Amino acid sequence: MWTRKIVAASLTAPIYAFLLACWIVIPQGPDSSEIGDTVNGLLMLTATYLVVSFPVIVTYSVLMSMFSDWMARRMSRRFEPLVSFGLHIGFGLVLLWLSVGAAVLYWMIDRYLTYKDRRFATRQAWSSLVIPVGVALTAVGVVYLIGVMQDVMHR
């Protein structure tokens, strides 16, 4: 079970970082001078949010999700998903709206993996931790390349 939780955390972190960055950057729309600035800002914020949120999601979310599922299994089988969802929301209220979104997304991904009856080996769980690191490095690399290309174009 903990391997599925780690994989869910590895998938949740980049998706949530990207959604959060979109929520901040895209509403600025017409004020931005170029699409490149929007993409640059989106990628930089995604990398920043990912670097900040990933350790929290992997540690706190995995532990609280395991506890939530343990508590939910003690309830009636019929109410198990509802109790688990409520506990995920409750534990997600640590940082109010900021962490509730991550808690809901984490719960959805974990439920999807459970529904698909995905089983992960320990090695796969540890390997999945490369996903957020790769996304962050790729985002920073693309921002760097955009900056280099803009410098070359302006000379």
Secondary structure, 3 states (H helix, E strand, C coil): CHHHHHHHHHHHHHHHHHHHHHHHHHHHHHHCCCHHHHHHHHHHHHHHHHHHHHHHHHHHHHHHHHHHHHHHHCCCHHHHHHHHHHHHHHHHHHHCHHHHHHHHHHHHHHHHHHHCCCCCCHHHHHHHCHHHHHHHHHHHHHHHHHHHHHHHHHC
